[in-house]
Structures are given as C-alpha cells and as structure tokens.
Amino acid sequence: MSDGALANLGMYDPPWLRGANDALWAALGRRLRAAGIADVPDELEREPSLRAIWGHARLLLGQTCGYPLVTELGGTVAVVGRPTYALPGCRAGFHRSLVVVRAKAPFRGLEDLRGSRAALNGRDSNTGMNLLRRAVAPFARNGRVFGAVVETGAHLASLAAVAAGGADAAAIDCVTFGLAARHRPDLTEGVRILAQTPESPTLPFITAGGTSPERIAILRRALAETIADPANTGTCAALGLAGIEPAAVEDYAVLLRYEAEAAELGYPVLA
C-alpha cells in the first residue's frame, strides 16, 4: 500500500463494476485536482483489507459500513456524506436490506425462518447482521431464531449460498441486490424477496480523521458535481448513484438503537 494519499470504493466493487468505479474515480479525481487538492491518487487502491484502508492516515476518500463506523472507527475517520442510490429499497440517503430465500422455498414470513439456516456476510455488517437481527428479534425464542448461522464473507457469497441451497435465508443490502439484478441477473434469479428490514443511512463516504471541515466540504461538493455531471450519467447509472447527502457520525446512531432494541427483545446476538 502506498505511503501517499489513497482512495478506495470497495464496498460496491465486484469485478463486473470495477470499470465503472474506475471511471467514477477518474472523473472525481479531475475535480479534486481542479479544486486544489494535492496528491490525488491516479487509481483506486484495492490491495489491502478494507480495515487497513479505513485506518490509513492519508485516506482521501473511502466508503465504510455504518456499523463499524459507530462501533469501531471512532475518530479514525471523518464522514464526508451519504450517497443516494436509484435502486429499489432506497431513498435519499437511506437504504435497507432485503431478506431473501430460495425462489421455491416454503417460507411466507420472517416468523417462518425459525430453525432455518441463515447466511451473513460478517458479524460486523449493518445490512447483513444488524438489520437482520432487528427484523427477526420479535420472533426469537430463548435468544435464538435460526438453527444455524454461517458467515460467508460477502453479500454476494450469501446470495449464492441461498440460491444454491447452502443456506435458507440472508439479508442482502438492497444496493448490492439491485446492482446484481441489473448487471448479473443470474445471481438473483434463484431467490425471491421474503421481507424488508428497517432502513438505515447508506454506507458513508469517509476521509481520514482530523480532516478539516473545509477539505470535507470540497470532497462532498466534488462528489455531488461528479454525480450530477451529464458526462458521467452512464457511469453513475451503472453504479446506481443518484446523489449525495451531507452526513455526520451522529446520523448513524440509529444503528445502535436497532442493536439495543434487539437486546431488549431478548435477542442480543444473531443466532
């Protein structure tokens, strides 16, 4: 990983979207340089882990899950804004998860999932774990809903596990699901949406902690202008991007409220 400034858009960056993310960064980088930002990297950084990128002292722009933002990252990062996606299940600055099951599975509601096998991308995920935990918490018995929970490491892997019968259900971020349905319908055709979770703010764009408010404003403005530029319409459509909203860490406190509500219902751990 470079010692210079770096940028990463890895939250929605499967191989079939990397060209669009590269094009978005090229357009955004030009605006940042024109605005006087020095040391704008020419390319996105994809090699280290996301946590290594989030913790990099010279992170110029990245994107993180909201749950680590409020549980782990503290002052390590500063929030730039939260994107708006033109995809089902989203509204300005907000998204939710879609609880999916196999297309021919007998489940008709969340309560029917008791005793089934759940797949999740990771225990630190808001959309894969925290929102699912809150959605099924009313149906917990003795602290359990599922017969088994398997961690897959990624939303697309959870989706594949459900489609292939390796799991019965998973909560898939509606942005991931919408992008897969648009670009790789083969990944979604074997499942159906059983339910939707509560909504939460979209995955925030971030920069290094301690970044000045003036620099954050430049980053937010450059993002807004890049997304709104007609020259980037095709790129943004491929990524589902429709705009960006101002945001602060405090906007993500709702994620901790969902965690607390699940605990109050006797379901502190997805199980």
ABEGO torsion letter per residue (X at the ends): XBABBBBBAAABABAAAAAAAAAAAAAAAAAAAAAGBBGBBABBBAABBAAAAAABAABABBBBBAAAAAAAAEAABBBAEBBBBBBBGBBBGBBBBBBBBBAABABABAAAABGBBBBBABAABAAAAAAAAAAAAAABBGGBABABBBBAGBAAAAAAAAAAGABABBBBBAAAAAAAAAABAAAAAABBBABBBBBBBBBBBBBBBGBBAAAAAAAAAAAAAAAABAAAAAAAAAAGBAEBBBBBAAAAAAAAAAAAAAAAAGBABBX
